[in-house]
Amino acid sequence: QVQLVESGGGLVQTGGSLRLSCAASGRTFSRYAMGWFRQAPGKQREFVATISWIGGRTYYADSVKGRFTISRDVAENTGSLQMNSLKPEDTAVYYCATQKDGIWPTTRYTNFDSWGQGTQVTVSS
């Protein structure tokens, strides 16, 4: 399995930006697709974005398209999520995850097999 650690969360005002990072260790991170999910209190875990392990293709939830950018640095074993034009509804715990097998893209969190501990993002109005 891949071990993942997120960082970069915090408190920001509406319209602000944050950059989340995901540091990977363990098995070959480069051969895994990577995704970001979020979970707000009382809500189910929600897909945010994913990036493929071949070609670096990206796919986003409609709610973040045009505002968030997912990327990865295979050499550094890291991934990131640049979040711009943040809104209060973006407030959640954000998780990075890896997908070893299966069809890409997938938005189902059950298709991802390794998860980080999460980082809190709070957007004030």
N, C-alpha and C positions, 0 to 999 in steps of 0.2 A: 504494500500500500504506500501511497504518497502521504506525507505529513504536510499539513498546510497551516500557515499562521498569517492572519490578516492584521493589518494596521492602517492607520490614517483616518479613522473615524473621528467625529467630533461634533461640535455645535457650530452652526453657520446660519446666517440670515437668508431669507428668501432672496433668490437671485445669485447667491454666492456659489463657490466651487469647492470641491474636495477631491483629493486623489487617494483612492484606496490601493493598498498594495497587498500582494499575496506571495509569501515566500514558501517555496516548496523544497522538501527534502525527501530522501527515500528512493523509491524506484524512479525510473527514467521519466521525468516530468514531460519531456519533449514529445513523448509518444501518446500523450493524453490530451483530449480536448479539455478546455477549462471553461468554467462558467461562474457567474455571479447570481446569487439569489438574495432575496431580502424577506424579512418577516417582521411585520408590525404587531403590536400587542393585540391579541384576540383575533388575529387573522392567520390564514394559511401561508406557508412559505411560497413566495412568488418568484418566478423567473425574471431575471433582469437582462442578462446578455450571456453569449457564449462565443468562444473562438475555437476554431478547429486546430488540430495538431498538424495537418497537412495544408500548407498554403496560407494559413492565418486568416481564413475566412471568418466573418463575424455575422452575428445575428442578434437582434435586439427585440425586447418587448416594445410594443407600440407606445407604451407610456413613457419610455425613456429615449426613444429614437430621436436622433438629432441633438440630444443633450448629453448623453453618456457615450464614452468611447472605451471599449475593452481592448487591451493589448497584452502581449506577453514578450518576455525576453528569454528565449530558450537557453542561451549561453549562461545567463545569470540565474536560471531557475526561478523566475519571478513572473507574476502577472499583475496587472493593474486595471483599475476602473477609474477613469477620469469623469467626474460628474460636474457638469456646468448647469447654470440656470436652475438651481435647486429650488424645489417647492416643498411646502410643509407636508404634502402627501408622500414625499420621498423618505420621510422619517421612518426608520426601521433599523433592525440589526441586519447587517450585510455579511453574507457568507461567500467565500470562494469554494469551489468544488472541482473535482476532476472526473472526467468520464472516460473509462477505459475502453469500453466496447459499445457497439450499437450504432444506430443511425444518427448522423449529425445533420442538421441541428435537432436537438431535443429540448423541450422546455419542461420536461417532467423531472422533478427533483429525485424521484426514485431511480432514474437512470444514471445518477452520479454516485460514485462509490466512496470517495474520500472528501471530507469536509474539514474546514477550519472551525475555530471556536466562535467566530463572528466578531464584528466591530460595530459599535453603535454610531449611527448617523442621525443627528437631530437638526431639523431645519425649522427655525423660528419664523413666525409670521410678522 
